[in-house]
Amino acid sequence: MEASEEMGLSSLLSSPGRDFLISSDGSQIGIGELEGKTIGLYFSANWNTQCESFTPVLADVYNQLKREKSPFEVVYVSSDEDQRSFDRFHGLMPWLAVPFSDLQCKKSLTQRFQIEAVPSLIMFDPNGETLQMEGVEIVYRYGARAFPFTRVRIEELEAEERAKHESQTLETLLSTNSRSYVISHSEQVPIQSLEGKTIGLYFSAHHCPPCVKFTSKLVSIYNNLKSKNDNNEEFEIIFVSADRDKEAYTECYKAMPWLALPYEKETSKALLKYFHVLGIPTLIILSPDGKTITKDGRYLINLYADMAYPFTEERIRFLQERLDEEAKAYPRSVNHVNHRHELNLVSEGSGGGPFICCECDEQGLGWEYQCLECGYEIHPRCIKEEATTQKIDE
């Protein structure tokens, strides 16, 4: 969608009686100051945890571009509950905002650009034409390097990214100029000694409840795999911390029997960005030659447990075919004790897809029971037979 089709972006940001935006300190800045700049329209809200996480990432990019004197500006379009919440959240931002009191402008922008969820970041060129609708993903992925956010620039970065992934090794991913090892609970382990193994890079953090829950499951899977003679020496996991400080990192790692990167914020941030990790926990699987097999290790562990090893396409295809065969015997619909509507069996190819199970709060992929009325989704294994009434299609 192009903002310039009917009116310029400046016109969209103004309203009768207001030709200014406000800075985080409350100063009025004329909309005319946006002329000649690339603009990011940032739809966000203080109550949304994803917005809370993304805002400092965007602020880092914004400040870097400002230091480089790049013609770039961001305008905050608030979905906050009240003026006080708006003031607090905008106070954390170094950019401009549509005044909270101008609800009509906010409503018009939200409707025009079909904003259905926050955070959302739309990039415009200096002429007011839309450059990118997926600005959040682009900023997470490429940071300030994506400026001026044109299609040509993004294609250049994608080509660079493909080349890096094609040539990646465990050494290039994990080592730094001053460190060529990871650690166990008792010693340094040379990265070179891990070459030839299937590696899981486990992105997690102490402050994350889903991480704590998945870590427990992953420990069980890891120990099961290590106890089997056929892959005892062929599989390893390396913890990559997303913790806020070293104390949290230490507490988080205590629960893990595998290896870890030393606590290095910049190295962890670089890996999060390199693999485009938008949420934790995330388990990325690397092949014995250091290439990425899958970024969906968490899905696969939840779906297949230790049978997913070694996570190759051939292995997952085999397991999926077996699961599809088993699904032929599943009831087509059920009534579950914890939900008032009938649940229907769907697959990834028939209305299903990645989901969070409403029973166990773990991710799922493939077959699921789904409520068509309200979106309730549940793993087939979480259906309790004694508390359901099964209805099998003839």
Disulfide bonds with the S-S distance in Angstrom:
none
